[in-house]
Structure formats: structure tokens, C-alpha cells
Amino acid sequence: MDCNLKPIRAVMRANLHRDTGAGGPQAIYPPPAVATYRFFNLLLSSELPLPELRRDDAGEPAVAVRQMRDGQLDEQAFETRYEWRDPRGALICRCGRNGSGYLLSLPAQASFHLAASGTIGYRAEAGIEQDLLRQLLLNQVLPRYLSHAGELLVHASAVTLPGGRTVAFLGDSGFGKSTLASCCHLHGAQLIDDDCISLSADSRGVCVSGGVPTLRLYPDSLRALGLNAGHFAPYAKGSDKLQMQLADSAPVLEARRLDALYLLDAPSRTRAGGEVCLEPAGGQAAMMAILGSAFSLDPSDVDTQARTFRQAAQTLAGRLPVYWLRYPREHGALPRVLRALLDGEAG
């Protein structure tokens, strides 16, 4: 598979059900102001301002992001396909499908209608601010949209180290991916993405690209890294994270060869004051880590899940070096982690 992304519009038409009339996209608000942006290799127009993305007026947008009128879409007409819940069992997101596409519903926040025509309609619940709506679109909806289109997108961070070696950090939320990426960036690395990356394979090996050039950190990590809190803004309502858009760093849209993938172990499995440990990871662990971190629009769809499995296997078949990265979850250990990464680059 070539590192360049496939034509998004054609792929989405092949993967999403076509509009059938009933339950399909309805009239939407006349666009008060529409801008064109690039997300990974997807060109999209949006009524919702997306300052985190690069503006790009070259070419025809494949996707239009539009606001939906209240009541214009019958959400009851969508059959529930999958639900995501937090560890306490509370519903985070519900995926529904009918003959015209998919509906992602985030309780008490927003709903997004993904139509085969190339339209993503959004409707925010009362009181939801624009910053939260924007983050839901960038971090939840668009990655799942591209995943359904045939791309392998995983919840991970990636940087190109000062010597030119590109590495990625993969692990569950709270395992330290953003903190590691930020630490590397502060010591001369170029940030590719701190939350979502695209993986693909060709004759060179595994390729990686990013979509949103921002740093997102919890306040304690921000302080420990010596960053100026004045340069950060609230990430989204209800989240303790802060974010900073990197004005001097454009999204790394071109695919770069990935030289190593580091799997982060659970913080609970690390010992305070312990050593930084790099160990080769077995193929099964690497496969499960990629599959567990892959974005998915409809996990109940057997065909798309089989495709994701094949893509993950193809990624590992490229002889990508994969390591466990274990270190004490103490900010004071970060310089030692960075030295270990740079020693690996030198070696």
C-alpha cells in the first residue's frame, strides 16, 4: 500500500451506504462563513472554525461540515450498532446506522451525522461551547470517518528526533504519550502529532503522518516541563487538559518512514525510582496494541474490522522495530527517557 492516502470521497462512497431519501440529509443552515482546511490528506470545508488545522484553498473539498437544524434528522431512525462506555459504565458515545449513513451521538454534548454524500452534519446540545464541539469533531469524528474510509489511524503520538529518526508512542489514555512527545519537542524534536497518527506501509517500510499540530497536557506535566502556562488555553469544557497550537509547526502531512514504535506500559506497573527499560515487544503484543488503539466508526462491521486487522498485520510485516518502554511515571524520569531514546537513535 502506498504511503499516500486514497481519494477520500470515492472511498467513503464505497464504504458508507448511499442516501435513500427517507432519513437522509436534510436542508442545513445557509453557511454564514465557510473555510477550507486539510486534516491529514483530507480536504474539507467547514462552517465550524477549525483554527488547529491548516487552511488550504487548493482543490475541491471532499467533505463538507455543516450545522444541522434542530429536529431535521430523526435520530430514532438509526439502529444502534455500537456503544462506547467508560470504566464506570457511563455511555460516552453511541454509533447508529440507517440506509444513508452513520450517526455518532455523544450524550449531553453533540450529534454528528456522517452521510455518504460527503456531508458531516453537527448539532450541539444546549449550553455546549464551540471549543468542545470543535474538539469532538477533530479528535473523535474525523478520525473515525477516515478510518471507515480505509485509513489506519491510531491513538498515538509521534515525533522526529533531532537526528532524523521518527518514533511513535502508543498506549492507553493517561499513559504519558503527550508528555513524552512534548518533552521530545522541547529538546529539538519535530512534533508530528500528540494524539492521532496515520500508519501505512510501502516498499520502504512503515510510514507515519499527523493531522493536528498541538500540544495537550495536564497542568502538572506543563509545569514539570517548564512550559509557560500563558501560552496554553483550556482544551475543552470538562477536561483538565490545556492545549497550545504550535504556530511554528505545520502539520506533517507528508508520510515519513517510522523507525520505531514504543509501547507504553501501564503506570501502575512501574516502580517509583525505577530504571528506564527498553525491551523488544513480541508480535502478539504489538498487534494487540495497534488494534486496541485503532480508531473505528463501526466496530460491529466485520468487513471494516477485518481490513483493520490486515492493515495492522501489514504494518508489522514491514519489520518495524517495536519495543516496550517502561519507566517510572515521575516527571523527574523524563530526562532519562529522552536519553534512552537518543541513545537508540545514535545506535
Contacts in CASP RR format, 6 or more apart in sequence:
PFRMAT RR
TARGET T0000
AUTHOR 0000-0000-0000
METHOD contacts of the structure
MODEL  1
MDCNLKPIRAVMRANLHRDTGAGGPQAIYPPPAVATYRFFNLLLSSELPL
PELRRDDAGEPAVAVRQMRDGQLDEQAFETRYEWRDPRGALICRCGRNGS
GYLLSLPAQASFHLAASGTIGYRAEAGIEQDLLRQLLLNQVLPRYLSHAG
ELLVHASAVTLPGGRTVAFLGDSGFGKSTLASCCHLHGAQLIDDDCISLS
ADSRGVCVSGGVPTLRLYPDSLRALGLNAGHFAPYAKGSDKLQMQLADSA
PVLEARRLDALYLLDAPSRTRAGGEVCLEPAGGQAAMMAILGSAFSLDPS
DVDTQARTFRQAAQTLAGRLPVYWLRYPREHGALPRVLRALLDGEAG
1 200 0 8 1.000
1 201 0 8 1.000
1 202 0 8 1.000
1 311 0 8 1.000
1 314 0 8 1.000
2 200 0 8 1.000
2 202 0 8 1.000
3 200 0 8 1.000
3 201 0 8 1.000
3 202 0 8 1.000
3 204 0 8 1.000
3 207 0 8 1.000
3 209 0 8 1.000
3 255 0 8 1.000
4 41 0 8 1.000
4 255 0 8 1.000
5 40 0 8 1.000
5 41 0 8 1.000
5 42 0 8 1.000
5 146 0 8 1.000
5 151 0 8 1.000
5 198 0 8 1.000
5 200 0 8 1.000
6 149 0 8 1.000
6 150 0 8 1.000
6 151 0 8 1.000
7 62 0 8 1.000
8 41 0 8 1.000
8 42 0 8 1.000
8 43 0 8 1.000
8 62 0 8 1.000
8 63 0 8 1.000
8 146 0 8 1.000
8 149 0 8 1.000
9 62 0 8 1.000
9 63 0 8 1.000
9 118 0 8 1.000
11 149 0 8 1.000
11 150 0 8 1.000
12 62 0 8 1.000
12 63 0 8 1.000
12 116 0 8 1.000
12 118 0 8 1.000
12 145 0 8 1.000
12 148 0 8 1.000
12 149 0 8 1.000
13 116 0 8 1.000
15 148 0 8 1.000
15 149 0 8 1.000
15 150 0 8 1.000
15 304 0 8 1.000
16 101 0 8 1.000
16 102 0 8 1.000
16 114 0 8 1.000
16 115 0 8 1.000
16 116 0 8 1.000
16 148 0 8 1.000
17 97 0 8 1.000
17 98 0 8 1.000
17 99 0 8 1.000
17 100 0 8 1.000
17 101 0 8 1.000
17 116 0 8 1.000
18 99 0 8 1.000
18 100 0 8 1.000
18 116 0 8 1.000
19 25 0 8 1.000
19 99 0 8 1.000
19 100 0 8 1.000
19 115 0 8 1.000
19 116 0 8 1.000
19 117 0 8 1.000
20 99 0 8 1.000
20 100 0 8 1.000
21 100 0 8 1.000
22 77 0 8 1.000
23 73 0 8 1.000
23 74 0 8 1.000
23 77 0 8 1.000
23 98 0 8 1.000
23 99 0 8 1.000
23 100 0 8 1.000
24 73 0 8 1.000
24 98 0 8 1.000
24 99 0 8 1.000
24 100 0 8 1.000
24 101 0 8 1.000
24 115 0 8 1.000
25 100 0 8 1.000
25 113 0 8 1.000
25 115 0 8 1.000
25 117 0 8 1.000
25 119 0 8 1.000
25 121 0 8 1.000
26 68 0 8 1.000
26 69 0 8 1.000
26 72 0 8 1.000
26 73 0 8 1.000
27 69 0 8 1.000
27 72 0 8 1.000
28 66 0 8 1.000
28 67 0 8 1.000
28 68 0 8 1.000
28 69 0 8 1.000
28 72 0 8 1.000
28 119 0 8 1.000
28 121 0 8 1.000
29 47 0 8 1.000
29 66 0 8 1.000
29 67 0 8 1.000
29 69 0 8 1.000
31 47 0 8 1.000
31 66 0 8 1.000
32 47 0 8 1.000
33 47 0 8 1.000
33 49 0 8 1.000
34 45 0 8 1.000
34 46 0 8 1.000
34 47 0 8 1.000
35 45 0 8 1.000
35 46 0 8 1.000
35 49 0 8 1.000
35 50 0 8 1.000
35 55 0 8 1.000
36 43 0 8 1.000
36 44 0 8 1.000
36 45 0 8 1.000
36 46 0 8 1.000
36 55 0 8 1.000
36 56 0 8 1.000
36 57 0 8 1.000
36 61 0 8 1.000
37 43 0 8 1.000
37 44 0 8 1.000
37 45 0 8 1.000
37 46 0 8 1.000
37 50 0 8 1.000
37 53 0 8 1.000
37 54 0 8 1.000
37 55 0 8 1.000
37 56 0 8 1.000
38 44 0 8 1.000
38 53 0 8 1.000
38 54 0 8 1.000
38 56 0 8 1.000
38 251 0 8 1.000
38 253 0 8 1.000
39 53 0 8 1.000
39 138 0 8 1.000
39 142 0 8 1.000
39 146 0 8 1.000
39 211 0 8 1.000
39 212 0 8 1.000
40 146 0 8 1.000
40 151 0 8 1.000
40 153 0 8 1.000
40 198 0 8 1.000
40 209 0 8 1.000
40 210 0 8 1.000
40 211 0 8 1.000
40 251 0 8 1.000
40 253 0 8 1.000
41 209 0 8 1.000
41 253 0 8 1.000
42 62 0 8 1.000
42 63 0 8 1.000
42 142 0 8 1.000
42 146 0 8 1.000
43 56 0 8 1.000
43 59 0 8 1.000
43 60 0 8 1.000
43 61 0 8 1.000
43 62 0 8 1.000
43 63 0 8 1.000
44 61 0 8 1.000
44 62 0 8 1.000
44 63 0 8 1.000
44 64 0 8 1.000
44 65 0 8 1.000
44 142 0 8 1.000
45 61 0 8 1.000
45 63 0 8 1.000
45 64 0 8 1.000
45 65 0 8 1.000
46 64 0 8 1.000
46 65 0 8 1.000
47 65 0 8 1.000
47 66 0 8 1.000
47 67 0 8 1.000
48 65 0 8 1.000
48 67 0 8 1.000
48 122 0 8 1.000
48 130 0 8 1.000
48 133 0 8 1.000
48 134 0 8 1.000
48 137 0 8 1.000
49 130 0 8 1.000
49 134 0 8 1.000
50 134 0 8 1.000
50 137 0 8 1.000
50 138 0 8 1.000
51 245 0 8 1.000
52 134 0 8 1.000
52 138 0 8 1.000
52 212 0 8 1.000
52 213 0 8 1.000
52 214 0 8 1.000
52 245 0 8 1.000
53 138 0 8 1.000
53 211 0 8 1.000
53 212 0 8 1.000
53 251 0 8 1.000
54 250 0 8 1.000
54 251 0 8 1.000
54 253 0 8 1.000
62 118 0 8 1.000
63 118 0 8 1.000
63 119 0 8 1.000
63 120 0 8 1.000
63 145 0 8 1.000
64 118 0 8 1.000
64 119 0 8 1.000
64 120 0 8 1.000
65 119 0 8 1.000
65 120 0 8 1.000
65 121 0 8 1.000
65 122 0 8 1.000
65 137 0 8 1.000
66 119 0 8 1.000
66 120 0 8 1.000
66 121 0 8 1.000
66 122 0 8 1.000
67 121 0 8 1.000
67 122 0 8 1.000
67 123 0 8 1.000
68 111 0 8 1.000
68 113 0 8 1.000
68 121 0 8 1.000
68 122 0 8 1.000
68 123 0 8 1.000
69 123 0 8 1.000
70 123 0 8 1.000
73 103 0 8 1.000
73 111 0 8 1.000
73 113 0 8 1.000
73 123 0 8 1.000
75 103 0 8 1.000
75 105 0 8 1.000
75 111 0 8 1.000
77 98 0 8 1.000
78 96 0 8 1.000
78 97 0 8 1.000
78 98 0 8 1.000
78 102 0 8 1.000
78 103 0 8 1.000
79 96 0 8 1.000
79 97 0 8 1.000
79 98 0 8 1.000
80 94 0 8 1.000
80 95 0 8 1.000
80 96 0 8 1.000
81 95 0 8 1.000
81 96 0 8 1.000
81 97 0 8 1.000
81 102 0 8 1.000
81 298 0 8 1.000
81 299 0 8 1.000
81 300 0 8 1.000
81 301 0 8 1.000
82 94 0 8 1.000
82 95 0 8 1.000
82 96 0 8 1.000
82 298 0 8 1.000
82 299 0 8 1.000
82 300 0 8 1.000
83 91 0 8 1.000
83 93 0 8 1.000
83 94 0 8 1.000
83 95 0 8 1.000
84 91 0 8 1.000
84 92 0 8 1.000
84 93 0 8 1.000
84 94 0 8 1.000
85 91 0 8 1.000
85 92 0 8 1.000
86 92 0 8 1.000
91 107 0 8 1.000
92 106 0 8 1.000
92 107 0 8 1.000
93 104 0 8 1.000
93 105 0 8 1.000
93 106 0 8 1.000
93 140 0 8 1.000
94 104 0 8 1.000
94 105 0 8 1.000
94 107 0 8 1.000
95 102 0 8 1.000
95 103 0 8 1.000
95 104 0 8 1.000
95 297 0 8 1.000
95 298 0 8 1.000
95 299 0 8 1.000
95 300 0 8 1.000
96 102 0 8 1.000
96 103 0 8 1.000
96 104 0 8 1.000
96 105 0 8 1.000
97 103 0 8 1.000
97 298 0 8 1.000
100 115 0 8 1.000
100 116 0 8 1.000
101 113 0 8 1.000
101 114 0 8 1.000
101 115 0 8 1.000
101 116 0 8 1.000
102 113 0 8 1.000
102 114 0 8 1.000
102 148 0 8 1.000
102 297 0 8 1.000
102 298 0 8 1.000
103 111 0 8 1.000
103 112 0 8 1.000
103 113 0 8 1.000
103 114 0 8 1.000
104 111 0 8 1.000
104 112 0 8 1.000
104 114 0 8 1.000
104 140 0 8 1.000
104 141 0 8 1.000
104 144 0 8 1.000
104 297 0 8 1.000
105 111 0 8 1.000
106 136 0 8 1.000
106 140 0 8 1.000
108 125 0 8 1.000
109 124 0 8 1.000
109 125 0 8 1.000
109 128 0 8 1.000
109 132 0 8 1.000
109 133 0 8 1.000
109 136 0 8 1.000
110 122 0 8 1.000
110 123 0 8 1.000
110 124 0 8 1.000
110 125 0 8 1.000
110 128 0 8 1.000
110 132 0 8 1.000
110 133 0 8 1.000
110 136 0 8 1.000
111 122 0 8 1.000
111 123 0 8 1.000
112 120 0 8 1.000
112 121 0 8 1.000
112 122 0 8 1.000
112 123 0 8 1.000
112 136 0 8 1.000
112 137 0 8 1.000
112 141 0 8 1.000
113 119 0 8 1.000
113 120 0 8 1.000
113 121 0 8 1.000
113 122 0 8 1.000
114 120 0 8 1.000
114 121 0 8 1.000
114 141 0 8 1.000
114 145 0 8 1.000
114 148 0 8 1.000
114 297 0 8 1.000
115 121 0 8 1.000
120 137 0 8 1.000
120 141 0 8 1.000
120 142 0 8 1.000
120 145 0 8 1.000
122 133 0 8 1.000
122 137 0 8 1.000
122 141 0 8 1.000
124 133 0 8 1.000
128 237 0 8 1.000
129 237 0 8 1.000
131 234 0 8 1.000
131 235 0 8 1.000
131 236 0 8 1.000
131 237 0 8 1.000
132 236 0 8 1.000
132 237 0 8 1.000
132 238 0 8 1.000
135 235 0 8 1.000
135 236 0 8 1.000
136 236 0 8 1.000
138 212 0 8 1.000
139 195 0 8 1.000
139 196 0 8 1.000
143 153 0 8 1.000
143 196 0 8 1.000
143 295 0 8 1.000
144 295 0 8 1.000
144 296 0 8 1.000
144 297 0 8 1.000
145 297 0 8 1.000
146 153 0 8 1.000
146 198 0 8 1.000
146 295 0 8 1.000
147 153 0 8 1.000
147 294 0 8 1.000
147 295 0 8 1.000
147 296 0 8 1.000
147 297 0 8 1.000
147 304 0 8 1.000
147 308 0 8 1.000
148 296 0 8 1.000
148 297 0 8 1.000
148 298 0 8 1.000
148 304 0 8 1.000
150 304 0 8 1.000
150 307 0 8 1.000
150 311 0 8 1.000
151 198 0 8 1.000
151 200 0 8 1.000
152 198 0 8 1.000
152 199 0 8 1.000
152 200 0 8 1.000
152 290 0 8 1.000
152 294 0 8 1.000
152 308 0 8 1.000
152 311 0 8 1.000
152 312 0 8 1.000
152 315 0 8 1.000
153 196 0 8 1.000
153 197 0 8 1.000
153 198 0 8 1.000
153 199 0 8 1.000
153 294 0 8 1.000
153 295 0 8 1.000
154 170 0 8 1.000
154 196 0 8 1.000
154 197 0 8 1.000
154 199 0 8 1.000
154 290 0 8 1.000
154 293 0 8 1.000
154 294 0 8 1.000
154 295 0 8 1.000
155 170 0 8 1.000
155 171 0 8 1.000
155 173 0 8 1.000
155 195 0 8 1.000
155 196 0 8 1.000
155 293 0 8 1.000
155 294 0 8 1.000
155 295 0 8 1.000
156 168 0 8 1.000
156 169 0 8 1.000
156 170 0 8 1.000
156 171 0 8 1.000
156 177 0 8 1.000
156 195 0 8 1.000
156 196 0 8 1.000
156 197 0 8 1.000
156 293 0 8 1.000
157 168 0 8 1.000
157 169 0 8 1.000
157 177 0 8 1.000
157 178 0 8 1.000
157 180 0 8 1.000
157 181 0 8 1.000
157 192 0 8 1.000
157 193 0 8 1.000
157 194 0 8 1.000
157 195 0 8 1.000
157 197 0 8 1.000
158 166 0 8 1.000
158 167 0 8 1.000
158 168 0 8 1.000
158 169 0 8 1.000
158 181 0 8 1.000
158 192 0 8 1.000
158 193 0 8 1.000
158 197 0 8 1.000
158 208 0 8 1.000
158 210 0 8 1.000
158 258 0 8 1.000
159 166 0 8 1.000
159 167 0 8 1.000
159 181 0 8 1.000
159 184 0 8 1.000
159 185 0 8 1.000
159 189 0 8 1.000
159 190 0 8 1.000
159 191 0 8 1.000
159 192 0 8 1.000
160 166 0 8 1.000
160 189 0 8 1.000
160 190 0 8 1.000
160 192 0 8 1.000
160 252 0 8 1.000
160 256 0 8 1.000
161 167 0 8 1.000
161 184 0 8 1.000
161 189 0 8 1.000
161 341 0 8 1.000
161 342 0 8 1.000
161 345 0 8 1.000
162 187 0 8 1.000
162 188 0 8 1.000
162 189 0 8 1.000
162 342 0 8 1.000
162 345 0 8 1.000
163 345 0 8 1.000
164 345 0 8 1.000
165 259 0 8 1.000
165 260 0 8 1.000
165 344 0 8 1.000
165 345 0 8 1.000
166 192 0 8 1.000
166 208 0 8 1.000
166 256 0 8 1.000
166 257 0 8 1.000
166 258 0 8 1.000
166 259 0 8 1.000
167 258 0 8 1.000
167 259 0 8 1.000
167 260 0 8 1.000
167 261 0 8 1.000
167 262 0 8 1.000
167 341 0 8 1.000
168 192 0 8 1.000
168 197 0 8 1.000
168 208 0 8 1.000
168 258 0 8 1.000
168 260 0 8 1.000
168 261 0 8 1.000
168 262 0 8 1.000
169 176 0 8 1.000
169 177 0 8 1.000
169 180 0 8 1.000
169 181 0 8 1.000
169 262 0 8 1.000
169 264 0 8 1.000
169 325 0 8 1.000
170 177 0 8 1.000
170 261 0 8 1.000
170 262 0 8 1.000
170 263 0 8 1.000
170 264 0 8 1.000
170 289 0 8 1.000
170 290 0 8 1.000
170 293 0 8 1.000
171 177 0 8 1.000
171 263 0 8 1.000
171 264 0 8 1.000
171 289 0 8 1.000
171 293 0 8 1.000
172 264 0 8 1.000
172 266 0 8 1.000
172 293 0 8 1.000
174 267 0 8 1.000
175 264 0 8 1.000
175 265 0 8 1.000
175 266 0 8 1.000
175 267 0 8 1.000
176 264 0 8 1.000
176 267 0 8 1.000
176 329 0 8 1.000
177 194 0 8 1.000
177 195 0 8 1.000
177 264 0 8 1.000
178 194 0 8 1.000
178 195 0 8 1.000
178 215 0 8 1.000
178 216 0 8 1.000
178 217 0 8 1.000
178 221 0 8 1.000
179 217 0 8 1.000
179 221 0 8 1.000
179 225 0 8 1.000
179 331 0 8 1.000
179 334 0 8 1.000
180 264 0 8 1.000
180 334 0 8 1.000
180 337 0 8 1.000
181 189 0 8 1.000
181 191 0 8 1.000
181 194 0 8 1.000
181 215 0 8 1.000
182 191 0 8 1.000
182 194 0 8 1.000
182 215 0 8 1.000
182 217 0 8 1.000
182 221 0 8 1.000
182 225 0 8 1.000
182 227 0 8 1.000
183 225 0 8 1.000
183 334 0 8 1.000
183 337 0 8 1.000
183 338 0 8 1.000
184 191 0 8 1.000
184 338 0 8 1.000
184 341 0 8 1.000
185 191 0 8 1.000
185 215 0 8 1.000
185 246 0 8 1.000
186 225 0 8 1.000
186 227 0 8 1.000
187 338 0 8 1.000
190 249 0 8 1.000
190 252 0 8 1.000
191 213 0 8 1.000
191 215 0 8 1.000
191 246 0 8 1.000
191 249 0 8 1.000
192 208 0 8 1.000
192 209 0 8 1.000
192 210 0 8 1.000
192 252 0 8 1.000
192 256 0 8 1.000
193 210 0 8 1.000
193 211 0 8 1.000
193 212 0 8 1.000
193 213 0 8 1.000
193 251 0 8 1.000
193 252 0 8 1.000
194 214 0 8 1.000
194 215 0 8 1.000
194 216 0 8 1.000
195 212 0 8 1.000
195 216 0 8 1.000
196 210 0 8 1.000
196 211 0 8 1.000
196 212 0 8 1.000
196 295 0 8 1.000
197 208 0 8 1.000
197 209 0 8 1.000
197 210 0 8 1.000
198 208 0 8 1.000
198 209 0 8 1.000
198 210 0 8 1.000
198 211 0 8 1.000
198 255 0 8 1.000
199 206 0 8 1.000
199 207 0 8 1.000
199 208 0 8 1.000
199 258 0 8 1.000
199 290 0 8 1.000
199 311 0 8 1.000
199 315 0 8 1.000
200 206 0 8 1.000
200 207 0 8 1.000
200 255 0 8 1.000
200 311 0 8 1.000
200 315 0 8 1.000
201 207 0 8 1.000
201 314 0 8 1.000
201 315 0 8 1.000
201 317 0 8 1.000
201 318 0 8 1.000
204 257 0 8 1.000
205 257 0 8 1.000
205 258 0 8 1.000
205 318 0 8 1.000
205 319 0 8 1.000
205 320 0 8 1.000
206 257 0 8 1.000
206 258 0 8 1.000
206 261 0 8 1.000
206 315 0 8 1.000
206 318 0 8 1.000
206 320 0 8 1.000
207 255 0 8 1.000
207 256 0 8 1.000
207 257 0 8 1.000
207 258 0 8 1.000
208 255 0 8 1.000
208 256 0 8 1.000
208 257 0 8 1.000
208 258 0 8 1.000
209 252 0 8 1.000
209 253 0 8 1.000
209 254 0 8 1.000
209 255 0 8 1.000
209 256 0 8 1.000
210 251 0 8 1.000
210 252 0 8 1.000
210 253 0 8 1.000
211 251 0 8 1.000
211 252 0 8 1.000
211 253 0 8 1.000
212 251 0 8 1.000
213 245 0 8 1.000
213 246 0 8 1.000
213 249 0 8 1.000
213 250 0 8 1.000
213 251 0 8 1.000
213 252 0 8 1.000
214 243 0 8 1.000
214 244 0 8 1.000
214 245 0 8 1.000
214 246 0 8 1.000
215 232 0 8 1.000
215 243 0 8 1.000
215 244 0 8 1.000
215 246 0 8 1.000
216 235 0 8 1.000
216 241 0 8 1.000
216 242 0 8 1.000
216 243 0 8 1.000
217 225 0 8 1.000
217 227 0 8 1.000
217 232 0 8 1.000
217 241 0 8 1.000
217 242 0 8 1.000
217 243 0 8 1.000
218 240 0 8 1.000
218 241 0 8 1.000
218 242 0 8 1.000
219 229 0 8 1.000
219 240 0 8 1.000
219 242 0 8 1.000
220 331 0 8 1.000
221 331 0 8 1.000
222 229 0 8 1.000
222 232 0 8 1.000
222 242 0 8 1.000
223 229 0 8 1.000
224 331 0 8 1.000
224 332 0 8 1.000
224 334 0 8 1.000
225 331 0 8 1.000
225 334 0 8 1.000
227 244 0 8 1.000
229 242 0 8 1.000
231 244 0 8 1.000
232 242 0 8 1.000
232 243 0 8 1.000
232 244 0 8 1.000
233 242 0 8 1.000
233 243 0 8 1.000
233 244 0 8 1.000
234 242 0 8 1.000
234 243 0 8 1.000
235 241 0 8 1.000
235 242 0 8 1.000
235 243 0 8 1.000
258 320 0 8 1.000
259 321 0 8 1.000
260 320 0 8 1.000
260 321 0 8 1.000
260 322 0 8 1.000
260 323 0 8 1.000
261 286 0 8 1.000
261 320 0 8 1.000
261 321 0 8 1.000
261 322 0 8 1.000
261 323 0 8 1.000
262 278 0 8 1.000
262 322 0 8 1.000
262 323 0 8 1.000
262 324 0 8 1.000
262 325 0 8 1.000
262 341 0 8 1.000
263 281 0 8 1.000
263 285 0 8 1.000
263 286 0 8 1.000
263 289 0 8 1.000
263 322 0 8 1.000
263 323 0 8 1.000
263 324 0 8 1.000
263 325 0 8 1.000
264 325 0 8 1.000
265 324 0 8 1.000
265 325 0 8 1.000
265 326 0 8 1.000
267 329 0 8 1.000
269 326 0 8 1.000
270 326 0 8 1.000
270 327 0 8 1.000
270 328 0 8 1.000
270 329 0 8 1.000
271 328 0 8 1.000
272 328 0 8 1.000
272 330 0 8 1.000
273 328 0 8 1.000
273 330 0 8 1.000
273 333 0 8 1.000
274 327 0 8 1.000
274 328 0 8 1.000
274 333 0 8 1.000
275 327 0 8 1.000
276 325 0 8 1.000
276 326 0 8 1.000
276 327 0 8 1.000
276 333 0 8 1.000
276 336 0 8 1.000
276 337 0 8 1.000
276 339 0 8 1.000
276 340 0 8 1.000
277 324 0 8 1.000
277 325 0 8 1.000
277 326 0 8 1.000
277 327 0 8 1.000
278 323 0 8 1.000
278 324 0 8 1.000
278 325 0 8 1.000
278 326 0 8 1.000
278 340 0 8 1.000
278 344 0 8 1.000
279 323 0 8 1.000
279 324 0 8 1.000
279 326 0 8 1.000
280 321 0 8 1.000
280 322 0 8 1.000
280 323 0 8 1.000
280 324 0 8 1.000
281 289 0 8 1.000
281 322 0 8 1.000
281 323 0 8 1.000
281 324 0 8 1.000
282 322 0 8 1.000
283 316 0 8 1.000
283 322 0 8 1.000
285 322 0 8 1.000
285 324 0 8 1.000
286 316 0 8 1.000
286 322 0 8 1.000
287 312 0 8 1.000
287 313 0 8 1.000
287 316 0 8 1.000
290 312 0 8 1.000
290 315 0 8 1.000
290 316 0 8 1.000
291 308 0 8 1.000
291 309 0 8 1.000
291 312 0 8 1.000
294 308 0 8 1.000
294 312 0 8 1.000
296 304 0 8 1.000
296 305 0 8 1.000
296 308 0 8 1.000
297 304 0 8 1.000
298 304 0 8 1.000
299 305 0 8 1.000
316 322 0 8 1.000
325 337 0 8 1.000
325 340 0 8 1.000
327 333 0 8 1.000
327 336 0 8 1.000
327 337 0 8 1.000
END
